[in-house]
Amino acid sequence: MQFLSLIHPEDLDEIKRWIKALLEGREPEFEIEIRYQAKSGATVWVRNFVSTISDAEGRPAQIIALVTDITSERRAQQELRAVEAQLRLMIDHAPAAVAMFDRDMRYAP
């Protein structure tokens, strides 16, 4: 299976641009967060650190990638944004003034 066949269709053009720049020597390496498409259809978020292995003449001969699954991190970020949006909505529409304080009772803007 080719590496590019795993990539979510919406992220494919961007990764192709980066790989082209890498192979042309315009970029020595790159790091990118993209989605992979699992066989089941599920989306898996990954952070890729991509570089090349050069041949004897110093030209890129192979691409190497360190892939880290960040799906749970992305889900946590989405959940945090949802909670923040709900909190902002409650604060903006509260009938009384709302102030937040930390554990030492210092005002937290």
PyMOL CGO cylinders between C-alpha atoms (Angstrom):
from pymol import cmd
from pymol.cgo import CYLINDER

trace = [
    CYLINDER, 0.00, 0.00, 0.00, 1.33, 3.40, -0.91, 0.3, 1, 1, 1, 1, 1, 1,
    CYLINDER, 1.33, 3.40, -0.91, 1.71, 6.04, 1.77, 0.3, 1, 1, 1, 1, 1, 1,
    CYLINDER, 1.71, 6.04, 1.77, -0.47, 8.56, -0.10, 0.3, 1, 1, 1, 1, 1, 1,
    CYLINDER, -0.47, 8.56, -0.10, -3.40, 6.13, -0.28, 0.3, 1, 1, 1, 1, 1, 1,
    CYLINDER, -3.40, 6.13, -0.28, -3.79, 6.43, 3.51, 0.3, 1, 1, 1, 1, 1, 1,
    CYLINDER, -3.79, 6.43, 3.51, -4.21, 10.20, 3.49, 0.3, 1, 1, 1, 1, 1, 1,
    CYLINDER, -4.21, 10.20, 3.49, -7.65, 11.75, 3.83, 0.3, 1, 1, 1, 1, 1, 1,
    CYLINDER, -7.65, 11.75, 3.83, -8.71, 13.18, 0.44, 0.3, 1, 1, 1, 1, 1, 1,
    CYLINDER, -8.71, 13.18, 0.44, -9.04, 16.71, 1.84, 0.3, 1, 1, 1, 1, 1, 1,
    CYLINDER, -9.04, 16.71, 1.84, -5.39, 16.69, 2.99, 0.3, 1, 1, 1, 1, 1, 1,
    CYLINDER, -5.39, 16.69, 2.99, -3.89, 15.05, -0.09, 0.3, 1, 1, 1, 1, 1, 1,
    CYLINDER, -3.89, 15.05, -0.09, -3.05, 18.20, -2.09, 0.3, 1, 1, 1, 1, 1, 1,
    CYLINDER, -3.05, 18.20, -2.09, -1.25, 19.82, 0.83, 0.3, 1, 1, 1, 1, 1, 1,
    CYLINDER, -1.25, 19.82, 0.83, 0.91, 16.78, 1.57, 0.3, 1, 1, 1, 1, 1, 1,
    CYLINDER, 0.91, 16.78, 1.57, 1.74, 16.42, -2.11, 0.3, 1, 1, 1, 1, 1, 1,
    CYLINDER, 1.74, 16.42, -2.11, 2.98, 20.05, -2.20, 0.3, 1, 1, 1, 1, 1, 1,
    CYLINDER, 2.98, 20.05, -2.20, 5.21, 19.42, 0.82, 0.3, 1, 1, 1, 1, 1, 1,
    CYLINDER, 5.21, 19.42, 0.82, 6.61, 16.18, -0.62, 0.3, 1, 1, 1, 1, 1, 1,
    CYLINDER, 6.61, 16.18, -0.62, 7.37, 17.91, -3.92, 0.3, 1, 1, 1, 1, 1, 1,
    CYLINDER, 7.37, 17.91, -3.92, 9.25, 20.67, -2.08, 0.3, 1, 1, 1, 1, 1, 1,
    CYLINDER, 9.25, 20.67, -2.08, 11.13, 18.01, -0.11, 0.3, 1, 1, 1, 1, 1, 1,
    CYLINDER, 11.13, 18.01, -0.11, 12.15, 16.02, -3.20, 0.3, 1, 1, 1, 1, 1, 1,
    CYLINDER, 12.15, 16.02, -3.20, 13.15, 19.16, -5.08, 0.3, 1, 1, 1, 1, 1, 1,
    CYLINDER, 13.15, 19.16, -5.08, 15.41, 20.17, -2.18, 0.3, 1, 1, 1, 1, 1, 1,
    CYLINDER, 15.41, 20.17, -2.18, 13.45, 23.33, -1.35, 0.3, 1, 1, 1, 1, 1, 1,
    CYLINDER, 13.45, 23.33, -1.35, 12.71, 21.94, 2.12, 0.3, 1, 1, 1, 1, 1, 1,
    CYLINDER, 12.71, 21.94, 2.12, 15.07, 19.70, 4.10, 0.3, 1, 1, 1, 1, 1, 1,
    CYLINDER, 15.07, 19.70, 4.10, 12.19, 18.31, 6.19, 0.3, 1, 1, 1, 1, 1, 1,
    CYLINDER, 12.19, 18.31, 6.19, 8.70, 19.19, 7.33, 0.3, 1, 1, 1, 1, 1, 1,
    CYLINDER, 8.70, 19.19, 7.33, 6.21, 18.52, 10.09, 0.3, 1, 1, 1, 1, 1, 1,
    CYLINDER, 6.21, 18.52, 10.09, 2.51, 18.41, 9.41, 0.3, 1, 1, 1, 1, 1, 1,
    CYLINDER, 2.51, 18.41, 9.41, -0.75, 17.37, 11.08, 0.3, 1, 1, 1, 1, 1, 1,
    CYLINDER, -0.75, 17.37, 11.08, -3.05, 15.55, 8.68, 0.3, 1, 1, 1, 1, 1, 1,
    CYLINDER, -3.05, 15.55, 8.68, -5.77, 12.94, 8.66, 0.3, 1, 1, 1, 1, 1, 1,
    CYLINDER, -5.77, 12.94, 8.66, -5.48, 9.34, 7.60, 0.3, 1, 1, 1, 1, 1, 1,
    CYLINDER, -5.48, 9.34, 7.60, -8.49, 7.41, 6.39, 0.3, 1, 1, 1, 1, 1, 1,
    CYLINDER, -8.49, 7.41, 6.39, -8.78, 3.97, 8.05, 0.3, 1, 1, 1, 1, 1, 1,
    CYLINDER, -8.78, 3.97, 8.05, -10.25, 1.00, 6.16, 0.3, 1, 1, 1, 1, 1, 1,
    CYLINDER, -10.25, 1.00, 6.16, -13.28, 1.28, 8.42, 0.3, 1, 1, 1, 1, 1, 1,
    CYLINDER, -13.28, 1.28, 8.42, -13.79, 4.86, 7.22, 0.3, 1, 1, 1, 1, 1, 1,
    CYLINDER, -13.79, 4.86, 7.22, -12.75, 6.34, 10.56, 0.3, 1, 1, 1, 1, 1, 1,
    CYLINDER, -12.75, 6.34, 10.56, -10.53, 9.41, 10.55, 0.3, 1, 1, 1, 1, 1, 1,
    CYLINDER, -10.53, 9.41, 10.55, -7.20, 9.17, 12.35, 0.3, 1, 1, 1, 1, 1, 1,
    CYLINDER, -7.20, 9.17, 12.35, -5.30, 12.40, 13.05, 0.3, 1, 1, 1, 1, 1, 1,
    CYLINDER, -5.30, 12.40, 13.05, -1.52, 12.09, 12.82, 0.3, 1, 1, 1, 1, 1, 1,
    CYLINDER, -1.52, 12.09, 12.82, 1.51, 14.32, 13.21, 0.3, 1, 1, 1, 1, 1, 1,
    CYLINDER, 1.51, 14.32, 13.21, 4.11, 13.46, 10.58, 0.3, 1, 1, 1, 1, 1, 1,
    CYLINDER, 4.11, 13.46, 10.58, 7.74, 14.47, 10.69, 0.3, 1, 1, 1, 1, 1, 1,
    CYLINDER, 7.74, 14.47, 10.69, 9.01, 13.83, 7.17, 0.3, 1, 1, 1, 1, 1, 1,
    CYLINDER, 9.01, 13.83, 7.17, 12.55, 13.88, 5.81, 0.3, 1, 1, 1, 1, 1, 1,
    CYLINDER, 12.55, 13.88, 5.81, 14.63, 12.16, 3.14, 0.3, 1, 1, 1, 1, 1, 1,
    CYLINDER, 14.63, 12.16, 3.14, 17.50, 9.74, 2.98, 0.3, 1, 1, 1, 1, 1, 1,
    CYLINDER, 17.50, 9.74, 2.98, 20.01, 10.83, 0.37, 0.3, 1, 1, 1, 1, 1, 1,
    CYLINDER, 20.01, 10.83, 0.37, 21.89, 8.75, -2.16, 0.3, 1, 1, 1, 1, 1, 1,
    CYLINDER, 21.89, 8.75, -2.16, 25.68, 8.87, -2.68, 0.3, 1, 1, 1, 1, 1, 1,
    CYLINDER, 25.68, 8.87, -2.68, 25.34, 12.08, -4.74, 0.3, 1, 1, 1, 1, 1, 1,
    CYLINDER, 25.34, 12.08, -4.74, 23.30, 13.79, -2.02, 0.3, 1, 1, 1, 1, 1, 1,
    CYLINDER, 23.30, 13.79, -2.02, 20.00, 13.58, -3.88, 0.3, 1, 1, 1, 1, 1, 1,
    CYLINDER, 20.00, 13.58, -3.88, 16.85, 12.46, -2.04, 0.3, 1, 1, 1, 1, 1, 1,
    CYLINDER, 16.85, 12.46, -2.04, 16.57, 8.69, -2.56, 0.3, 1, 1, 1, 1, 1, 1,
    CYLINDER, 16.57, 8.69, -2.56, 13.93, 7.74, -0.01, 0.3, 1, 1, 1, 1, 1, 1,
    CYLINDER, 13.93, 7.74, -0.01, 11.33, 9.45, 2.11, 0.3, 1, 1, 1, 1, 1, 1,
    CYLINDER, 11.33, 9.45, 2.11, 11.17, 8.62, 5.79, 0.3, 1, 1, 1, 1, 1, 1,
    CYLINDER, 11.17, 8.62, 5.79, 8.34, 9.64, 8.12, 0.3, 1, 1, 1, 1, 1, 1,
    CYLINDER, 8.34, 9.64, 8.12, 7.85, 9.50, 11.86, 0.3, 1, 1, 1, 1, 1, 1,
    CYLINDER, 7.85, 9.50, 11.86, 4.11, 9.18, 12.40, 0.3, 1, 1, 1, 1, 1, 1,
    CYLINDER, 4.11, 9.18, 12.40, 2.42, 9.91, 15.73, 0.3, 1, 1, 1, 1, 1, 1,
    CYLINDER, 2.42, 9.91, 15.73, -1.29, 9.25, 16.32, 0.3, 1, 1, 1, 1, 1, 1,
    CYLINDER, -1.29, 9.25, 16.32, -2.77, 12.45, 17.79, 0.3, 1, 1, 1, 1, 1, 1,
    CYLINDER, -2.77, 12.45, 17.79, -6.43, 11.52, 17.44, 0.3, 1, 1, 1, 1, 1, 1,
    CYLINDER, -6.43, 11.52, 17.44, -7.12, 11.61, 21.19, 0.3, 1, 1, 1, 1, 1, 1,
    CYLINDER, -7.12, 11.61, 21.19, -5.32, 14.97, 21.46, 0.3, 1, 1, 1, 1, 1, 1,
    CYLINDER, -5.32, 14.97, 21.46, -7.47, 16.39, 18.66, 0.3, 1, 1, 1, 1, 1, 1,
    CYLINDER, -7.47, 16.39, 18.66, -10.66, 15.05, 20.30, 0.3, 1, 1, 1, 1, 1, 1,
    CYLINDER, -10.66, 15.05, 20.30, -9.68, 16.63, 23.60, 0.3, 1, 1, 1, 1, 1, 1,
    CYLINDER, -9.68, 16.63, 23.60, -9.08, 19.97, 21.84, 0.3, 1, 1, 1, 1, 1, 1,
    CYLINDER, -9.08, 19.97, 21.84, -12.51, 19.77, 20.20, 0.3, 1, 1, 1, 1, 1, 1,
    CYLINDER, -12.51, 19.77, 20.20, -14.17, 18.97, 23.52, 0.3, 1, 1, 1, 1, 1, 1,
    CYLINDER, -14.17, 18.97, 23.52, -12.36, 21.86, 25.20, 0.3, 1, 1, 1, 1, 1, 1,
    CYLINDER, -12.36, 21.86, 25.20, -13.49, 24.27, 22.47, 0.3, 1, 1, 1, 1, 1, 1,
    CYLINDER, -13.49, 24.27, 22.47, -17.08, 23.06, 22.89, 0.3, 1, 1, 1, 1, 1, 1,
    CYLINDER, -17.08, 23.06, 22.89, -16.95, 23.59, 26.67, 0.3, 1, 1, 1, 1, 1, 1,
    CYLINDER, -16.95, 23.59, 26.67, -15.37, 27.02, 26.21, 0.3, 1, 1, 1, 1, 1, 1,
    CYLINDER, -15.37, 27.02, 26.21, -18.12, 27.98, 23.74, 0.3, 1, 1, 1, 1, 1, 1,
    CYLINDER, -18.12, 27.98, 23.74, -20.81, 26.89, 26.19, 0.3, 1, 1, 1, 1, 1, 1,
    CYLINDER, -20.81, 26.89, 26.19, -19.14, 28.80, 29.03, 0.3, 1, 1, 1, 1, 1, 1,
    CYLINDER, -19.14, 28.80, 29.03, -18.80, 31.90, 26.85, 0.3, 1, 1, 1, 1, 1, 1,
    CYLINDER, -18.80, 31.90, 26.85, -22.48, 31.66, 25.91, 0.3, 1, 1, 1, 1, 1, 1,
    CYLINDER, -22.48, 31.66, 25.91, -23.51, 31.40, 29.57, 0.3, 1, 1, 1, 1, 1, 1,
    CYLINDER, -23.51, 31.40, 29.57, -21.28, 34.31, 30.59, 0.3, 1, 1, 1, 1, 1, 1,
    CYLINDER, -21.28, 34.31, 30.59, -22.45, 36.52, 27.72, 0.3, 1, 1, 1, 1, 1, 1,
    CYLINDER, -22.45, 36.52, 27.72, -26.12, 35.90, 28.56, 0.3, 1, 1, 1, 1, 1, 1,
    CYLINDER, -26.12, 35.90, 28.56, -25.98, 35.78, 32.36, 0.3, 1, 1, 1, 1, 1, 1,
    CYLINDER, -25.98, 35.78, 32.36, -28.53, 38.11, 33.99, 0.3, 1, 1, 1, 1, 1, 1,
    CYLINDER, -28.53, 38.11, 33.99, -25.94, 39.14, 36.58, 0.3, 1, 1, 1, 1, 1, 1,
    CYLINDER, -25.94, 39.14, 36.58, -22.26, 39.98, 36.45, 0.3, 1, 1, 1, 1, 1, 1,
    CYLINDER, -22.26, 39.98, 36.45, -19.97, 36.97, 36.41, 0.3, 1, 1, 1, 1, 1, 1,
    CYLINDER, -19.97, 36.97, 36.41, -16.40, 37.02, 37.66, 0.3, 1, 1, 1, 1, 1, 1,
    CYLINDER, -16.40, 37.02, 37.66, -13.92, 34.18, 37.83, 0.3, 1, 1, 1, 1, 1, 1,
    CYLINDER, -13.92, 34.18, 37.83, -11.28, 33.74, 40.52, 0.3, 1, 1, 1, 1, 1, 1,
    CYLINDER, -11.28, 33.74, 40.52, -8.44, 31.28, 40.95, 0.3, 1, 1, 1, 1, 1, 1,
    CYLINDER, -8.44, 31.28, 40.95, -7.89, 29.18, 44.09, 0.3, 1, 1, 1, 1, 1, 1,
    CYLINDER, -7.89, 29.18, 44.09, -6.14, 32.10, 45.82, 0.3, 1, 1, 1, 1, 1, 1,
    CYLINDER, -6.14, 32.10, 45.82, -9.15, 34.32, 45.09, 0.3, 1, 1, 1, 1, 1, 1,
    CYLINDER, -9.15, 34.32, 45.09, -7.26, 36.38, 42.49, 0.3, 1, 1, 1, 1, 1, 1,
    CYLINDER, -7.26, 36.38, 42.49, -9.38, 37.71, 39.65, 0.3, 1, 1, 1, 1, 1, 1,
    CYLINDER, -9.38, 37.71, 39.65, -8.92, 35.59, 36.53, 0.3, 1, 1, 1, 1, 1, 1,
    CYLINDER, -8.92, 35.59, 36.53, -9.91, 37.57, 33.40, 0.3, 1, 1, 1, 1, 1, 1,
]
cmd.load_cgo(trace, "trace")
